[in-house]
Amino acid sequence: MSFKAIILLTRSEGATHDQFADWWLNQHAPLAKQLPNLRKGVFNLVENPTDGDPDGLSELWFDTQADFEAAYASEIGKAVVADSLANVSGRRRMFVVENTILS
């Protein structure tokens, strides 16, 4: 079994959803791909979010929660967090247990 984190991101005030998408997919994603021991990463853009709702949802898989925590304690992990906080108004992390109902 692997460890999965979901992160909900809401664009900065004054930014459009398109600006958020451009930053997230073209600037932030290349940083996130460098996280140590990241096994899988999926960035999901929300279609037509209303103001205040999340603009994106990232899914990050690691072997263990310890690997996740070590990744974010690394220099690249700190850069990923700093980049997020500089470009979003809201960031919420959740650790989940995935239950497949159809594969």
N, C-alpha and C positions, 0 to 999 in steps of 0.2 A: 504494500500500500504506500502511496506517496502522499506528500503534504501539499495542500493547495491553499493559496491565498487569493482572495478577490479584493480588488481595490477600486472604489468608486471615486471618480474625479469630476469636479465641477469647475467649469472655466472661470477665469478671473473676471471680475466686474469690468465691464467695458469691452471685453473681447467677444467676438462672435463665435458661434459654433464652428464655422469654417476655419477661423483663426486657431481655435483650440485643436481641431483635427489636424491642421498643418503642423503645428508645433508637436503634438503628441506622436504622430506617425513619422514625421521626418526628422525631428530633433531628439525627442525623448526616447523613442523606440530603439534607436541605435545604441544609446547609453544602457537601457534596460537589458538589451541582448547580451551585454558584457557581464552581467551579474554572475559571480562565481557559482557553479553548480546548479544553475537554472536549467531544468530539464525540458520545460515547454513554456511558452508564453503566447497568450492570445490577447489582442487589444480589440475590444468591441466598441464601436461608435454607436451611440444612441441616435436613432433617427428622430429628427424634429423635437428635441427636448424643449420643455417649457422652462422659462427662467427659474433658476434655483434648483432644477433637477440635474442629476449627473449627466455629463456629456459623454462620458466613457467609463467602461468597466474593463479592468485588466484581470486576467486569470494567469497566475504564475504557479508552476509546479516545481517542487523540490523533492528530494528524497525524504527529508525530515524537516521538522520545524527548526531544529538546530542549524541545518544548512541554510534555511531562509534567514535566520537571525544573523548567522555569520556573513552571509552575502550582503546584508544591509549594514553590517558593521565594517565592511571593507571600504577602501577608498572609493571604488566605483559605486558601491552602494550608497555612500554618503553623497556622492555627486548626483546619483539618481534622485535621492530624497530632496536635495537642494534645488535641483532643476524642477521637480514637481512643485515644491512649495513656492517657488518664484513665479509659477505660471498658472496656478489654480487658486480658487477661492475656497474650495472644499476638497478634502481627501479623507476617505474612510476605508480602513483596512478591516477585512474579516477573514478569519480562518474557517474553512468549511470542510465537511466530510461529504465527498461526492457519492451519490447513490444512483447508479445507472438503472434506469427502468426499461431501456430499449437500446440495443446496440446493433 
